[in-house]
Amino acid sequence: MDVSDKVIEIVAEQAVLEPSDVSLDSTLEDLGIDSLGLVESIFAIEEEFDIQIPFNANEPEKSDFDITSVRTIIAGINALIADQKT
């Protein structure tokens, strides 16, 4: 399973949706994921990929991690995984 599929699976689980209901252009708001769901999603993603996401739930606007859509989340995770391998 690639990063995109796994992230969509995690996000869908948080939104109580089927992965097929989650598109790359979906925002977390579109999917009904609140701030607690976002934090749980980030924890699940960190655990799944063994990475640390630079995100502060108390100050999301100051985060370097773009959570505006599923696509940007996947791009950020891919970048973190690539950085980890270097």
C-alpha positions in Angstrom: 0.0 0.0 0.0 1.4 3.4 -0.9 1.4 6.5 1.2 -1.6 8.0 -0.5 -3.7 4.9 0.0 -2.7 4.7 3.7 -3.3 8.3 4.4 -6.7 8.2 2.8 -7.5 5.1 4.8 -6.5 6.9 8.1 -8.5 10.0 7.2 -11.5 8.0 6.1 -11.4 6.1 9.4 -11.4 9.4 11.4 -14.3 10.8 9.3 -16.2 7.5 9.6 -16.3 7.2 5.8 -15.3 4.7 3.2 -11.9 5.4 1.6 -13.7 5.8 -1.7 -15.5 8.8 -0.2 -12.2 10.6 0.3 -10.7 12.5 -2.6 -7.3 14.1 -2.8 -9.0 17.5 -3.0 -11.1 16.8 0.1 -10.4 19.1 3.0 -10.7 17.8 6.5 -13.6 20.2 7.1 -15.4 18.8 4.0 -15.0 15.3 5.6 -16.3 16.5 9.0 -13.0 16.0 10.8 -12.8 18.4 13.8 -9.6 19.4 15.6 -9.6 16.3 17.8 -10.0 14.1 14.7 -7.2 16.0 13.1 -4.9 15.3 16.1 -5.9 11.7 16.1 -5.2 11.5 12.3 -1.8 13.0 12.8 -0.9 10.5 15.6 -2.1 7.6 13.4 0.0 8.9 10.5 3.1 9.4 12.6 2.7 5.9 14.0 2.1 4.3 10.6 5.1 5.9 8.9 7.4 6.3 11.9 7.7 10.1 11.3 7.3 13.2 13.4 4.9 15.7 11.9 5.8 19.3 12.7 2.3 20.3 13.7 1.1 22.1 16.8 -2.7 21.6 17.3 -2.8 24.7 19.5 -1.3 26.9 16.8 -2.1 25.2 13.4 -1.5 28.5 11.5 2.2 28.5 12.7 2.8 24.9 11.5 5.0 24.2 8.5 2.8 21.2 7.8 0.0 22.0 5.3 -3.3 20.4 6.2 -5.5 22.2 3.8 -6.4 19.1 1.8 -5.7 15.4 1.7 -3.4 16.1 -1.3 -1.3 18.5 0.7 -1.1 16.2 3.7 0.1 13.4 1.5 2.7 15.7 -0.1 3.9 16.7 3.4 4.2 13.1 4.5 6.1 12.2 1.4 8.5 15.0 2.0 9.0 14.0 5.7 9.7 10.4 4.7 12.2 11.5 2.0 14.0 13.7 4.6 14.1 10.8 7.0 15.9 8.7 4.5 18.7 11.2 4.0 
